[in-house]
Amino acid sequence: MSLLILSVVIALLAPQAWAISFCPNRCVCDDVKLHVTCGEGELDVLPIALNPAIQRLVIKFNQIKAIDSSIQFYADLTMLDLSYNHLLGVPERIFTYQRRLLQLHLNNNKVGTITNKTFHGLEELRVLNLRGNFITELTAGMFKSLLKLEELNLSQNRIERIDPLTFEGLTSLRILNLNDNALDIIPTPTFKPLRMLAELILGTNLLNQIQPGVFEGLTHLTRLDVRSSMLVNITIDTFRGAENIRSLDISDNHLQLVPTVQLSGLKRLEELVIGQNDFKIIPEGAFFGLANLRKIDISGSLNLHRIQAGAFSANTNLDTIVISSNKILADIEQGAFSGLPHIENVILRDNALSTVREELLPWLQLKNYDLSGNPLVCDCHLHWLSVTLRVKPVETEQNTILCAYPERLNGERLREVTELLDCRRSKSRDIFALSNAILFLVPVGMIIMIVALVYKVRRDLYCLPEFNNHRNALKEKNLSIGKCMDKMKYQQPKFNIYNNEYQHPFPQHNQQDYHIYEMPIPVSDL
């Protein structure tokens, strides 16, 4: 009995011992999980002495130049990764025995030519990665044997031409990456067979324009990337047939204006990246029609200098706004972010903002905001922000809001500046100037009022007829008095020795008459 048990144990351990003994240097062979991984090394051919039952074979960063017939020994492979080697080509029908293969990674090699027989036999393949090779042309029916293929990566090649029937038969394809090639035109029916396509990446090409109808029939397309494609114009028919797009990247092109009308048909759009274009202003209602938009990124635009009030007024579902690295953007008008009840994240990093209005955003309600990298002038106008940063800190190592001006606060953290420049001085100076103005204006005003009052009273008196008659009568009396005084010079008064009285030369007047010395003094003209 014990002998039987011993023989069973040896039988179980023998395959494992055999497999480990033939595991190449710098490789890790796991016969439990049936995985073999060979890191950086000097392998120049595929090893043939591995466990034939392995399911996962990864040989990266080696010197393999060709895939030979030794691959046929591993018919149970579900994943083969030969990336970062020196493969110059892939022989036709080399994968005939890999009926179970699900993933094939041949990226970052030197493969220049692929035919419609290269991948013959890979009926179960789901992922094919050919990124970073030297492929220049895609011919008709190149992938027609890959009936279950879901992801195809052809980025970073040298593809200049695509045959209209290149993707014929790929009815299950969901992700297609043609980024970073030399395409200048895409024939209209090219993507028509890809009825299940969800993500299409066409960025970094030489398209100049996209032919109307290119996306016709792509009803399942949710993500479209055409960044860095030299686009100078987008028409209202550009996205015809792809109205269900939810994520669109048209950044790093040469659009002169925000394509408001051209984008308005994408009713389900949730994410838009539109920076690094040539427009100068984000106008009011710039993204009209995009009611479901949740995130927008306007970064790296060299000519953008102003965002007008109401720029996002039509996008009430926005929760994230990224406006960064716009080197001359110095003016965000008050009301630019008004009407956004769901806003949570606002990134305004690395612009040319010297100050920020408190009314611009509900700062205390935001989950995150970033104002770092702006030439902020730390004065009384930013006192509110210093207080807000203390009440609700949002700064991190990458998000540190620093002062740029005045010179003595350069490089200081705004939240740590307790006494901002000229805050108190400006108030005291205003009060002092106001008090001086009051002290000067009050006496001057009183003098002016008195002069005006005197002038008015005198003018009114001169206008009264009674005053004029009285003045004329006084003049006549003055004349008569003058005559009497002349006579008195020649007629001396007589003295009565009997009663010791002077006898006046003038007749006596009644008591009601004025005595000569009791006459009213004439009023002068002055």
PyMOL commands that set and color helices and strands:
alter all, ss='L'
color gray80, all
select helices_A, chain A and resi 2-21+69-73+260-263+358-360+363-365+380-391+407-409+414-416+423-462+465-488+516-518
alter helices_A, ss='H'
color red, helices_A
select strands_A, chain A and resi 27-30+35-38+56-59+79-81+103-105+127-129+137-138+151-153+161-162+175-177+199-201+223-225+247-249+271-273+281-282+295-297+306-307+320-322+331-332+345-347+368-370+376-377+403-405+494-496+501-503
alter strands_A, ss='S'
color yellow, strands_A
deselect
rebuild
show_as cartoon
